[in-house]
Amino acid sequence: MKNKNNYLDQRGDFTAPPEGAADYPKKPEHKKIEKRNTRK
């Protein structure tokens, strides 16, 4: 839990796991999926 809080403060995005932090910026698909969900 403490790790998640730290990650949330550092990144501001709790949806992306700390393990995939380095992969997150390299994968714009995640943002696309979020936009699709918001439109629905």
Biopython code that builds the backbone (N, CA, C, O; Angstrom):
import numpy as np
from Bio.PDB.StructureBuilder import StructureBuilder

atoms = [
    (1, "MET", "N", (0.845, -1.209, 0.000)),
    (1, "MET", "CA", (0.000, 0.000, 0.000)),
    (1, "MET", "C", (0.879, 1.258, 0.000)),
    (1, "MET", "O", (0.608, 2.234, -0.699)),
    (2, "LYS", "N", (1.932, 1.195, 0.804)),
    (2, "LYS", "CA", (2.814, 2.370, 0.880)),
    (2, "LYS", "C", (3.463, 2.614, -0.484)),
    (2, "LYS", "O", (3.618, 3.758, -0.913)),
    (3, "ASN", "N", (3.832, 1.546, -1.143)),
    (3, "ASN", "CA", (4.450, 1.676, -2.460)),
    (3, "ASN", "C", (3.478, 2.328, -3.441)),
    (3, "ASN", "O", (3.860, 3.195, -4.226)),
    (4, "LYS", "N", (2.246, 1.909, -3.387)),
    (4, "LYS", "CA", (1.233, 2.470, -4.306)),
    (4, "LYS", "C", (1.078, 3.967, -4.055)),
    (4, "LYS", "O", (0.998, 4.754, -4.998)),
    (5, "ASN", "N", (1.036, 4.357, -2.790)),
    (5, "ASN", "CA", (0.890, 5.775, -2.460)),
    (5, "ASN", "C", (2.071, 6.566, -3.001)),
    (5, "ASN", "O", (1.900, 7.641, -3.575)),
    (6, "ASN", "N", (3.258, 6.032, -2.816)),
    (6, "ASN", "CA", (4.457, 6.702, -3.312)),
    (6, "ASN", "C", (4.374, 6.851, -4.825)),
    (6, "ASN", "O", (4.683, 7.909, -5.373)),
    (7, "TYR", "N", (3.959, 5.796, -5.483)),
    (7, "TYR", "CA", (3.854, 5.814, -6.949)),
    (7, "TYR", "C", (2.825, 6.858, -7.379)),
    (7, "TYR", "O", (3.044, 7.593, -8.341)),
    (8, "LEU", "N", (1.706, 6.919, -6.663)),
    (8, "LEU", "CA", (0.657, 7.873, -7.014)),
    (8, "LEU", "C", (1.185, 9.297, -6.897)),
    (8, "LEU", "O", (0.871, 10.152, -7.725)),
    (9, "ASP", "N", (1.981, 9.546, -5.873)),
    (9, "ASP", "CA", (2.530, 10.895, -5.675)),
    (9, "ASP", "C", (3.549, 11.222, -6.756)),
    (9, "ASP", "O", (3.598, 12.345, -7.257)),
    (10, "GLN", "N", (4.359, 10.236, -7.108)),
    (10, "GLN", "CA", (5.421, 10.470, -8.090)),
    (10, "GLN", "C", (4.840, 10.628, -9.492)),
    (10, "GLN", "O", (5.218, 11.540, -10.227)),
    (11, "ARG", "N", (3.938, 9.756, -9.851)),
    (11, "ARG", "CA", (3.431, 9.729, -11.220)),
    (11, "ARG", "C", (2.055, 10.423, -11.317)),
    (11, "ARG", "O", (1.741, 11.061, -12.322)),
    (12, "GLY", "N", (1.261, 10.289, -10.276)),
    (12, "GLY", "CA", (-0.070, 10.885, -10.339)),
    (12, "GLY", "C", (-1.030, 9.985, -11.102)),
    (12, "GLY", "O", (-2.132, 10.408, -11.451)),
    (13, "ASP", "N", (-0.619, 8.747, -11.365)),
    (13, "ASP", "CA", (-1.485, 7.821, -12.110)),
    (13, "ASP", "C", (-1.414, 6.438, -11.473)),
    (13, "ASP", "O", (-0.461, 5.694, -11.706)),
    (14, "PHE", "N", (-2.408, 6.094, -10.677)),
    (14, "PHE", "CA", (-2.384, 4.814, -9.965)),
    (14, "PHE", "C", (-2.851, 3.668, -10.877)),
    (14, "PHE", "O", (-2.782, 2.502, -10.491)),
    (15, "THR", "N", (-3.324, 4.000, -12.082)),
    (15, "THR", "CA", (-3.815, 2.955, -12.986)),
    (15, "THR", "C", (-2.641, 2.134, -13.518)),
    (15, "THR", "O", (-2.785, 0.937, -13.768)),
    (16, "ALA", "N", (-1.496, 2.763, -13.690)),
    (16, "ALA", "CA", (-0.319, 2.050, -14.200)),
    (16, "ALA", "C", (0.489, 1.488, -13.038)),
    (16, "ALA", "O", (0.892, 2.241, -12.151)),
    (17, "PRO", "N", (0.731, 0.190, -13.023)),
    (17, "PRO", "CA", (1.496, -0.434, -11.939)),
    (17, "PRO", "C", (2.946, 0.043, -11.951)),
    (17, "PRO", "O", (3.480, 0.382, -13.007)),
    (18, "PRO", "N", (3.585, 0.071, -10.781)),
    (18, "PRO", "CA", (4.978, 0.521, -10.687)),
    (18, "PRO", "C", (5.913, -0.365, -11.514)),
    (18, "PRO", "O", (6.959, 0.088, -11.981)),
    (19, "GLU", "N", (5.531, -1.612, -11.687)),
    (19, "GLU", "CA", (6.376, -2.524, -12.470)),
    (19, "GLU", "C", (6.420, -2.083, -13.929)),
    (19, "GLU", "O", (7.458, -2.191, -14.582)),
    (20, "GLY", "N", (5.302, -1.591, -14.438)),
    (20, "GLY", "CA", (5.250, -1.161, -15.841)),
    (20, "GLY", "C", (5.446, 0.342, -15.974)),
    (20, "GLY", "O", (5.059, 0.933, -16.982)),
    (21, "ALA", "N", (6.038, 0.955, -14.977)),
    (21, "ALA", "CA", (6.243, 2.411, -15.018)),
    (21, "ALA", "C", (7.094, 2.780, -16.234)),
    (21, "ALA", "O", (6.816, 3.762, -16.922)),
    (22, "ALA", "N", (8.128, 1.986, -16.491)),
    (22, "ALA", "CA", (9.021, 2.290, -17.614)),
    (22, "ALA", "C", (8.309, 1.981, -18.933)),
    (22, "ALA", "O", (8.619, 2.574, -19.967)),
    (23, "ASP", "N", (7.361, 1.055, -18.889)),
    (23, "ASP", "CA", (6.641, 0.683, -20.112)),
    (23, "ASP", "C", (5.460, 1.612, -20.366)),
    (23, "ASP", "O", (4.990, 1.744, -21.496)),
    (24, "TYR", "N", (4.994, 2.242, -19.316)),
    (24, "TYR", "CA", (3.801, 3.085, -19.433)),
    (24, "TYR", "C", (3.961, 4.183, -20.489)),
    (24, "TYR", "O", (3.118, 4.295, -21.379)),
    (25, "PRO", "N", (5.021, 4.997, -20.414)),
    (25, "PRO", "CA", (5.192, 6.086, -21.389)),
    (25, "PRO", "C", (5.447, 5.566, -22.804)),
    (25, "PRO", "O", (5.259, 6.283, -23.787)),
    (26, "LYS", "N", (5.874, 4.320, -22.888)),
    (26, "LYS", "CA", (6.165, 3.749, -24.208)),
    (26, "LYS", "C", (4.924, 3.110, -24.812)),
    (26, "LYS", "O", (4.936, 2.695, -25.971)),
    (27, "LYS", "N", (3.849, 3.031, -24.027)),
    (27, "LYS", "CA", (2.626, 2.378, -24.528)),
    (27, "LYS", "C", (1.455, 3.368, -24.502)),
    (27, "LYS", "O", (0.765, 3.478, -23.489)),
    (28, "PRO", "N", (1.231, 4.077, -25.591)),
    (28, "PRO", "CA", (0.110, 5.038, -25.661)),
    (28, "PRO", "C", (-1.232, 4.329, -25.773)),
    (28, "PRO", "O", (-2.283, 4.970, -25.754)),
    (29, "GLU", "N", (-1.195, 3.019, -25.889)),
    (29, "GLU", "CA", (-2.450, 2.257, -25.998)),
    (29, "GLU", "C", (-3.288, 2.423, -24.734)),
    (29, "GLU", "O", (-4.517, 2.477, -24.789)),
    (30, "HIS", "N", (-2.611, 2.501, -23.610)),
    (30, "HIS", "CA", (-3.328, 2.630, -22.335)),
    (30, "HIS", "C", (-4.211, 3.882, -22.358)),
    (30, "HIS", "O", (-5.366, 3.844, -21.933)),
    (31, "LYS", "N", (-3.663, 4.975, -22.852)),
    (31, "LYS", "CA", (-4.430, 6.233, -22.897)),
    (31, "LYS", "C", (-5.583, 6.091, -23.884)),
    (31, "LYS", "O", (-6.683, 6.586, -23.639)),
    (32, "LYS", "N", (-5.333, 5.430, -24.975)),
    (32, "LYS", "CA", (-6.390, 5.241, -25.978)),
    (32, "LYS", "C", (-7.542, 4.446, -25.374)),
    (32, "LYS", "O", (-8.707, 4.786, -25.578)),
    (33, "ILE", "N", (-7.225, 3.409, -24.645)),
    (33, "ILE", "CA", (-8.267, 2.578, -24.014)),
    (33, "ILE", "C", (-9.067, 3.430, -23.029)),
    (33, "ILE", "O", (-10.291, 3.325, -22.955)),
    (34, "GLU", "N", (-8.363, 4.272, -22.277)),
    (34, "GLU", "CA", (-9.061, 5.118, -21.295)),
    (34, "GLU", "C", (-10.018, 6.062, -22.018)),
    (34, "GLU", "O", (-11.144, 6.267, -21.565)),
    (35, "LYS", "N", (-9.586, 6.630, -23.122)),
    (35, "LYS", "CA", (-10.446, 7.558, -23.883)),
    (35, "LYS", "C", (-11.668, 6.807, -24.407)),
    (35, "LYS", "O", (-12.782, 7.329, -24.372)),
    (36, "ARG", "N", (-11.463, 5.609, -24.882)),
    (36, "ARG", "CA", (-12.583, 4.813, -25.407)),
    (36, "ARG", "C", (-13.594, 4.547, -24.297)),
    (36, "ARG", "O", (-14.803, 4.631, -24.512)),
    (37, "ASN", "N", (-13.091, 4.227, -23.120)),
    (37, "ASN", "CA", (-13.987, 3.947, -21.998)),
    (37, "ASN", "C", (-14.772, 5.204, -21.614)),
    (37, "ASN", "O", (-15.944, 5.120, -21.245)),
    (38, "THR", "N", (-14.132, 6.352, -21.702)),
    (38, "THR", "CA", (-14.817, 7.594, -21.317)),
    (38, "THR", "C", (-15.908, 7.920, -22.337)),
    (38, "THR", "O", (-16.971, 8.423, -21.972)),
    (39, "ARG", "N", (-15.652, 7.641, -23.592)),
    (39, "ARG", "CA", (-16.653, 7.952, -24.628)),
    (39, "ARG", "C", (-17.878, 7.068, -24.435)),
    (39, "ARG", "O", (-19.013, 7.517, -24.594)),
    (40, "LYS", "N", (-17.638, 5.814, -24.092)),
    (40, "LYS", "CA", (-18.765, 4.887, -23.874)),
    (40, "LYS", "C", (-19.483, 5.350, -22.637)),
    (40, "LYS", "O", (-20.473, 4.740, -22.233)),
]
sb = StructureBuilder()
sb.init_structure("model")
sb.init_model(0)
sb.init_chain("A")
sb.init_seg("    ")
for serial, (resi, resn, name, xyz) in enumerate(atoms, 1):
    if name == "N":
        sb.init_residue(resn, " ", resi, " ")
    sb.init_atom(name, np.array(xyz, "f"), 0.0, 1.0, " ", f" {name:<3s}", serial, name[0])
structure = sb.get_structure()
